[in-house]
């Protein structure tokens, strides 16, 4: 089959593996720490509310945080043992978050599970409730609650499920190893969703620099109704939802719209595997594969429990090989620098990349030379130069008119900029401000409406 792709984009690092070499061929190994710190804010939407207290004993899979409304997911214990704290801890966002800390007793005792059986025989109506009960969120990026994504507004229809196996981010090989080692689980999860939504077409997109994964997934898809594998050109950000949809289906998500607006749902391969666990075995989402690489003595792909502390993960990889300058959750294009190695991994943490002091050194901005490389790189077709001018003036209305809210913060423009302009951070600042302003306005209107009743 011919490879497909989207318009524009870039080729980070100009190498065949884009920083993936140290871990690409390493089989996943499990690491279980003696303490986990499990955030109640695992997803976009309302955080869960703790339902355990200090001194309680919990089993693996036990609900320790109850969902607060539809746009929320329950949180489960990832180890068995004693709850030693329920308190506020630093978060990657603004302010602190509530977290439950559990001391592992290594007894590995589970709560009673309620499996539904083989995905081809399960009642389709039970699949989405099982996904919701398992606390599954998107495992490739934004942690959007999966049951919400699979529940459509009136009149919306879906004819294609696209599975993201591109893993176009630099340094990360967690999804690649998952496709090699658990390909059938991924297809099982895809088929469960296809049956739940009565969708006849499921397409797994994988970049063509991962031929072993393409072959493994094709074998797993053989004989599975409606499932196929589509090789994709190796290009960044091939794994972005909108770019993946454009490459595979030829459709474009409208400005301000969602994938369902062009009749598509996109799921990460990790999300599909978690769905299979929830349906077949009744297991909630309590662990994930995480690539640990950079300045560590033993780069690895680790299967870790949700809530594992970064310092422990680094220790499981032999410790730092150099003085760390920055530690990043995710890859080098869209990853987030964490303030220290006491941060615990979330459901969406697919990688931990350690930079030495030289690599971590920031470069100063230079004046724009109007070369247009940022425009050529943008996979959305925006004009980053103009948005940056508006952002530097805090002119949020102009930024909105220039479609800053359509920016996917992929960093392609900044990567190509010879003047090292701080484009992506500026756009994130704009998006965050506009979103916060809209929420405040909605809350004020709701309060005003309540007062008038």
C-alpha positions in Angstrom: 0.0 0.0 0.0 1.1 3.5 -0.7 1.9 5.8 2.2 -0.3 8.8 2.8 0.3 12.1 4.5 -1.0 15.6 5.1 0.0 19.0 3.7 3.1 20.9 5.1 4.8 19.7 8.3 8.4 19.1 9.1 11.1 16.4 9.7 12.6 16.9 13.2 16.2 16.0 13.8 16.7 14.9 10.2 17.4 11.3 11.2 15.6 8.0 10.6 14.6 7.4 14.2 14.3 11.0 15.4 15.9 10.4 18.8 14.2 7.0 19.1 17.3 4.9 18.6 18.3 4.2 22.2 14.9 2.6 23.1 13.5 1.5 19.8 14.6 -2.1 20.0 14.3 -2.6 23.8 11.4 -4.8 25.0 9.1 -3.3 27.6 10.0 -4.3 31.2 7.8 -3.8 34.2 8.8 -1.6 37.2 6.7 -1.3 40.3 7.6 1.3 42.9 7.0 1.3 46.7 5.0 4.5 46.7 2.6 6.1 44.2 1.1 9.6 44.2 -2.2 9.4 42.2 -3.7 12.7 41.1 -7.4 13.3 41.1 -7.0 15.5 38.0 -6.2 12.8 35.4 -8.3 14.3 32.6 -9.6 17.3 30.9 -12.7 18.2 32.8 -13.7 18.0 36.4 -11.2 16.3 38.8 -12.3 13.2 40.7 -13.2 13.5 44.4 -11.2 11.4 46.8 -13.3 8.7 48.5 -10.6 7.2 50.7 -8.8 8.7 53.7 -5.4 8.3 55.4 -5.0 4.9 57.0 -7.3 3.1 54.6 -6.2 -0.1 53.0 -6.9 -0.3 49.2 -6.6 -3.0 46.6 -5.5 -2.6 43.0 -8.3 -1.4 40.9 -10.3 0.1 43.8 -11.9 3.4 43.1 -10.1 6.0 45.2 -11.5 9.0 43.4 -15.2 9.3 42.3 -16.0 11.0 39.0 -17.7 14.4 39.3 -20.2 14.6 36.5 -20.1 13.4 32.9 -16.9 15.3 31.9 -14.9 13.4 34.6 -13.5 9.9 35.2 -13.0 7.8 38.3 -9.5 7.2 39.5 -8.3 3.8 40.7 -5.6 2.5 43.0 -2.6 1.3 41.0 -1.1 -0.7 43.8 -2.4 -2.4 46.9 -1.4 -1.0 50.3 -2.1 1.8 52.8 -3.2 5.3 52.0 -0.6 7.4 53.7 -1.8 10.9 52.5 -4.7 12.6 50.8 -3.5 16.2 50.3 -2.5 18.9 47.8 0.6 18.4 45.7 2.2 20.6 42.9 0.7 20.2 39.5 1.9 21.0 36.0 -0.9 23.5 35.6 -1.8 26.5 37.7 -1.9 25.8 41.5 -1.9 22.5 43.2 -4.0 19.4 42.8 -5.5 16.8 45.2 -3.6 13.5 45.2 -3.8 10.2 47.1 -0.5 8.7 48.1 -0.4 4.9 48.6 2.4 2.9 50.3 2.7 -0.4 48.2 2.5 -3.6 50.3 3.5 -5.6 47.1 0.7 -8.1 47.9 -0.8 -7.3 44.4 -4.3 -7.9 45.6 -7.0 -6.8 43.2 -10.6 -5.8 43.8 -13.2 -8.1 42.3 -13.3 -7.6 38.6 -16.3 -7.9 36.3 -15.1 -8.9 32.8 -17.5 -8.8 29.9 -15.8 -11.4 27.8 -14.6 -11.5 24.1 -15.2 -8.2 22.3 -16.9 -9.9 19.4 -19.6 -11.4 21.7 -20.1 -8.6 24.2 -23.3 -6.6 24.3 -22.3 -3.4 22.4 -24.4 -1.3 24.8 -22.1 -2.3 27.7 -18.8 -1.2 26.1 -19.0 2.6 26.6 -20.2 2.2 30.3 -17.2 -0.2 30.8 -14.8 2.4 29.4 -16.2 5.1 31.7 -16.1 2.8 34.8 -12.4 1.9 33.9 -11.4 5.6 34.0 -10.0 5.5 30.5 -8.8 8.8 29.0 -6.8 9.5 25.9 -3.3 8.1 26.4 -1.6 10.0 23.5 -2.0 13.6 24.6 -4.7 15.7 26.1 -6.3 13.1 28.4 -9.8 13.7 27.1 -12.3 11.3 28.7 -12.8 8.5 26.2 -16.5 7.8 27.1 -17.2 11.5 26.3 -15.4 11.3 23.0 -17.6 8.2 22.1 -20.9 9.9 23.1 -22.1 12.1 20.3 -24.3 15.2 20.2 -27.7 14.7 18.6 -27.4 14.4 14.8 -23.7 13.6 14.8 -22.6 10.4 13.0 -19.4 8.4 12.8 -18.4 6.1 9.9 -14.7 5.6 10.6 -12.5 5.0 13.7 -8.9 6.1 13.1 -6.3 4.6 15.4 -3.2 6.7 16.0 -0.1 4.5 15.8 2.0 7.2 14.2 4.0 8.2 17.3 5.6 11.0 15.4 7.0 12.8 18.5 10.7 12.6 19.0 12.4 10.2 21.4 9.2 8.2 22.2 8.9 4.5 21.5 6.1 3.5 24.0 3.4 3.1 21.3 5.8 1.3 19.0 6.6 -1.3 21.6 2.9 -1.6 22.4 2.2 -2.4 18.8 4.9 -5.0 18.6 4.1 -6.7 21.9 0.4 -6.3 22.3 -1.0 -5.9 18.8 -4.0 -8.1 19.3 -5.1 -6.1 22.4 -5.1 -3.0 20.2 -7.3 -4.6 17.6 -9.6 -6.0 20.3 -10.1 -2.5 21.7 -10.7 -1.0 18.3 -13.3 -3.8 17.5 -15.0 -3.1 20.8 -15.5 0.5 19.9 -16.5 -0.3 16.3 -19.2 -2.6 17.6 -20.3 -0.1 20.3 -20.8 2.7 17.7 -21.9 0.4 14.9 -19.0 1.6 12.7 -17.9 -0.6 9.9 -14.4 0.8 9.2 -11.4 1.0 11.5 -8.1 2.2 10.2 -4.8 2.0 12.1 -2.3 4.6 10.8 1.4 4.0 11.4 4.4 5.9 10.0 6.5 4.0 7.5 9.7 4.3 9.7 8.0 1.5 11.8 7.8 -1.4 9.3 7.9 -4.0 12.1 4.9 -2.4 13.8 3.0 -2.2 10.4 3.6 -5.9 9.9 2.6 -6.8 13.5 -0.6 -4.8 13.3 -1.5 -6.3 9.9 -1.2 -9.8 11.3 -3.3 -8.9 14.2 -6.0 -7.3 11.9 -6.3 -10.4 9.7 -9.8 -11.8 9.8 -11.1 -8.9 12.0 -14.1 -7.3 10.3 -13.5 -3.8 8.9 -10.0 -3.4 10.4 -7.1 -2.3 8.1 -3.6 -0.8 8.5 -2.6 2.4 6.6 1.2 3.2 6.3 1.8 6.9 6.6 4.7 9.0 5.5 7.2 9.8 8.3 6.6 13.4 9.0 5.8 15.6 12.0 3.1 16.1 13.3 1.6 13.1 11.5 0.0 11.9 14.8 -2.0 15.0 15.3 -5.7 14.3 15.1 -6.5 16.7 12.3 -3.4 15.6 10.3 -4.2 11.9 10.8 -7.7 12.4 9.6 -6.6 14.4 6.5 -3.9 11.8 5.6 -6.1 8.7 6.0 -9.6 9.9 4.9 -8.9 13.0 2.9 -11.3 14.9 5.1 -10.5 18.1 6.9 -11.8 19.0 10.4 -13.5 22.5 10.1 -12.1 25.5 11.9 -13.2 25.3 15.5 -14.6 21.9 14.9 -13.9 18.3 16.2 -13.2 15.1 14.4 -16.8 14.0 14.8 -17.7 16.9 12.6 -16.2 15.0 9.7 -17.7 11.7 10.9 -14.4 10.4 12.4 -13.3 9.4 15.9 -9.5 9.2 16.7 -8.1 6.9 19.4 -4.5 6.3 20.4 -3.2 2.7 20.3 -2.7 2.8 24.1 -6.3 3.9 24.6 -7.4 0.9 22.4 -5.4 -1.5 24.5 -6.8 -0.1 27.7 -10.3 -0.5 26.3 -9.6 -4.2 25.6 -8.4 -4.6 29.2 -11.6 -3.0 30.5 -14.0 -5.1 28.3 -12.2 -8.5 28.2 -10.8 -8.5 31.8 -12.8 -5.8 33.6 -9.6 -4.0 34.5 -9.4 -0.3 35.0 -6.6 1.9 33.7 -3.8 1.6 36.3 -0.6 1.3 34.3 1.0 2.3 31.0 4.2 2.0 29.0 6.5 5.0 29.3 9.7 5.6 27.4 12.6 6.8 29.6 15.5 8.2 27.6 18.1 11.0 27.3 20.7 11.4 30.1 19.9 8.2 32.0 22.3 5.3 32.3 19.8 2.7 31.0 17.3 4.1 28.5 14.2 1.9 28.7 10.5 1.3 27.9 8.9 0.8 31.2 5.5 -0.6 32.1 4.8 1.6 35.2 1.8 2.1 37.5 -0.1 5.4 37.3 1.3 7.7 40.0 4.9 6.4 39.9 7.2 9.2 40.9 9.7 10.4 38.3 12.7 10.0 40.6 11.8 6.3 41.1 11.5 5.9 37.3 14.9 7.5 36.7 16.3 5.2 39.5 14.9 2.2 37.7 16.9 3.2 34.7 20.2 3.4 36.5 19.9 7.1 37.5 21.1 10.2 35.7 24.1 9.8 33.5 24.8 13.5 33.6 23.7 16.5 35.7 20.1 17.0 34.6 19.2 20.4 33.1 15.6 19.7 32.4 13.2 16.7 32.7 10.4 16.6 30.2 7.2 14.6 30.2 6.6 13.6 26.6 8.7 14.2 23.6 10.8 17.3 22.7 8.3 18.9 20.4 5.2 19.0 22.6 6.5 17.8 26.0 6.2 19.7 29.2 9.2 20.5 31.5 8.5 19.4 35.0 9.7 21.5 38.0 11.4 18.6 39.7 11.7 14.8 39.7 9.1 14.4 42.4 6.3 14.8 39.9 4.2 11.6 39.4 3.2 10.3 36.0 -0.3 10.6 34.7 -2.4 8.4 32.4 -1.1 10.5 29.4 2.6 10.4 30.3 4.1 8.5 27.4 7.7 9.5 28.0 10.3 11.0 30.4 13.2 12.7 28.5 16.2 14.0 30.5 18.3 16.8 29.1 21.8 17.7 30.3 22.6 21.3 31.2 23.8 22.2 27.7 20.8 20.8 26.0 18.5 22.5 28.4 19.9 26.0 27.8 17.3 28.3 26.3 18.1 30.5 23.3 17.2 34.2 23.1 14.8 35.4 20.5 16.1 37.3 17.5 14.1 39.7 15.3 11.9 38.0 12.7 13.6 38.1 9.2 10.3 37.5 7.4 11.5 34.3 5.7 8.1 32.6 5.8 9.4 29.2 7.0 6.9 29.2 9.8 4.0 29.6 7.4 5.4 26.8 5.2 5.7 24.5 8.2 2.3 25.0 9.8 0.2 21.9 9.3 -3.0 23.9 9.9 -2.2 26.6 7.4 -2.0 29.5 9.9 0.3 32.5 9.7 2.4 32.2 12.9 4.3 35.4 12.2 1.1 37.5 12.4 -0.2 35.6 15.4 3.1 36.3 17.2 2.7 40.0 16.6 -0.7 40.0 18.1 0.4 37.8 21.0 3.3 40.1 21.9 0.8 43.0 22.1 -1.7 40.9 24.1 -4.1 41.6 21.3 -6.2 38.6 21.9 -9.1 39.6 19.6 -6.7 39.9 16.6 -5.2 36.5 17.6 -8.7 35.0 17.6 -9.4 36.4 14.1 -6.1 34.8 12.9 -7.4 31.5 14.2 -5.0 31.0 17.1 -7.6 28.6 18.6 -7.0 26.2 15.7 -3.3 26.0 16.6 -2.4 22.5 17.8 0.8 23.7 19.6 2.9 21.2 17.7 6.0 23.5 17.6 6.6 23.0 13.8 6.8 26.8 13.3 9.3 27.3 16.1 11.4 24.4 15.0 11.8 25.9 11.5 12.3 29.5 12.7 16.0 30.6 12.1 15.5 33.5 14.5 14.4 31.1 17.3 11.2 33.1 17.9 9.2 31.8 20.9 6.2 31.1 18.8 4.6 28.1 20.5 4.7 29.5 24.0 3.1 32.7 22.8 0.3 30.8 21.1 -0.3 28.7 24.2 -0.5 31.9 26.3 -3.1 33.3 23.9 -5.2 30.1 23.8 -5.1 29.8 27.6 -6.1 33.4 28.1 -9.0 33.2 25.5 -10.2 29.9 27.1 -10.1 31.3 30.6 -11.9 34.5 29.5 -14.7 32.4 27.8 -15.1 30.3 30.9 -15.3 33.3 33.2 -17.9 34.9 30.9 -20.0 31.7 30.8 -19.8 31.4 34.6 -20.9 35.1 35.0 -23.8 34.6 32.7 -24.9 31.5 34.5 -24.7 33.2 37.8 -26.7 36.2 36.4 -29.3 33.8 35.0 -29.6 32.1 38.4 -30.0 35.4 40.2 -32.8 36.4 37.9 -34.9 33.3 38.5 
